[in-house]
Amino acid sequence: MNQPQVDVVVVGAGFAGLTAARDLGAAGRRVRVLEARDRIGGRTWYRTDLLGGCGLEMGGTWIVPQQTFVSAEARRYGIAISDSELPSRMTWSDRGTVLDSLLPVPPAELERLEHAVRALLAAGARLDVNRPLSGQGLADLDVSIRRWADDAGLEGNARELLISWFCGCGNASSDTGSALDVLRWLAAMDNSLWGMVKASVLGQTFDDGTVSLARALADDGGADIRLSCPVRSVRQEADHVVVTSAGGAVTARRVLITVPLGVLQDIDFAPALAPEKLAISKENHAGQGQKVWAVARNVPEDLSGYGWGTVFDYVGAMRTLPEGVLLVCFAPGHDHVNGNDPQAVQRAVREYAPDAEVVATATHDWVHDPWSRGTWTTFRAGQITRYEAHLAVPEGLVHFAGAHTAHRWPGFIDGAIDSGRRAAAELLEAL
Ligand code: FAD
C-alpha cells in the first residue's frame, strides 16, 4: 500500500495515551490520538462547573512523591501541587456507631489489632513491586480480601477494619478484590502503613486540577488529538494497521491501545485479541465502587472517618466552603448509595457525623460510563496470577499500555504515565 498516514495511532487520551503521544512526538514520529470522549484526561476529570465551581476531581486526584513518574512530569512542566492537610484525629464508625476512642478496637482486642498489623506488614514484605508479581510465588495472596483476612487469622474489629480498609483502597468488594493488589500499595510505599494511608487520600493534589498536567502533556510533542472519535475496529494488514473510528479510517504503521481493561472487549480486533486479554476484559477488574463529593453542615471541619459495615468506607473533609464542609466519600460498590441524592448521601454520612446535613452532592458514574467501565484498576482475586504476564505483550503491530499494565502503581495516574513511557520506548524500537 501507499505510505501509512501516520506512524502511530494512539487509542485513548488518558495519561497513558498522552504520555506515549508526547514521547513519540518528541522523537519525531507522526502521531494521531483518537479519543472517544469530548475531552482529554480519561479517568481523571477536573470539573469547575459543579458545587458552586469549587473545583472537583471526579476521578484520579492524589499523588505521592514515591510515584516517581507523575512527580517527575509535574516538575518538568512546573505544575503546582500541594500537600494535603493532615487530620488532627481519626473517626471510626463500627456499623454506623461512631466509636468514642482513639483506636478502632477496645483495649481487650489490642492484641488482635497488633496481629492484624503484623500480618499485613509480613505479607507486604514479600512483594517486589519492581517486577511482575505473578512470577514471585504470591498466589496465596492473590485471593479475595475476605479470604486473605481469614487465612491470616484476623479477628474482631481489627478484622473488620482491615477488610474495610482493603476494600476502600481497592474500591472493590471483599469477595472480588485481590488482597495481593492492595498489598502492592503497601509494598510500593516501602511497606509503610502510614505511607499507604497517605497514598489513598492524604497525598498531594494538583492546584489547578489533574487537567493541568494532562494539558501540558497534550501540548508538548504536538500530537494530533481527535476528540469524540470512539475507535470501533483495529485491522492488521501485512505492514500496516487500519483503525476505524467515528471519524473514519486511518492507516498507521503501529497502534497503541490504552483503553481501560473492561473496555478492551468492545473494540473489534482482526486478528482477534489474545484469549487472555479478551478473558480479563470480559471479567473486568474489581474497582467498581464510587466516589461522591458532598457539601455538609454540622460536620467537623477535620472529619477523617474510616468505617466498617457502613455505606461509605471513608468520609473525609477536604475544605470548608461558604455553604458547608466539602466531603469526599468512597463506597466499595457503585450501587451502595445514589450519589446524586443528597438525602441518601446524608444518611450515609451520618454514620460518621450523626448531625450532618448534606446540602448538595456531585458524582460521576464511572462504572456505567462506557469508556471506563470501572474506577481505578484493582485486579480481581486470581487475575494477577492468571493474566498479568499477558497484559502488555504486543500482538503483531498492536501495542498495549494503560495503568493496568504497570507493575508498581497499576491503579494510579503514575502507573498510566509509567506505561505510556514504556510503550513509547517499545514503539520507537519497533518502528
Ligand atoms: P484512562 O484514563 O481510562 O484513559 C483511557 C482513555 O481511553 C479514556 O480517555 C477513554 O475515554 C478512552 N477510550 C476508551 N475506549 C475508547 C475507544 N473505543 N476509542 C477511543 N478512546 C477510547 N489515581 C491516582 O493516582 N490517584 C487517585 O487519587 C485516584 N483516584 C481515582 C478515583 C476515581 C473515582 C477513579 C475513576 C480513578 C482514580 N485514580 C486515581 C486512577 C487514575 O485516574 C487512573 O489509573 C488513570 O487515570 C488511568 O489512566 P489511563 O490512561 O491508563 O486510562
Residues whose N, C-alpha, C, O or C-beta is under 5 A from the ligand:
A	BS01	FAD	V11 G12 A13 G14 F15 A16 G17 L34 E35 A36 R37 G41 G42 R43 T44 M58 G59 G60 T61 W62 S200 C229 P230 V231 T258 V259 P260 V263 K291 W366 W371 G374 T375 W376 G402 A403 P410 G411 F412 I413 D414 A416
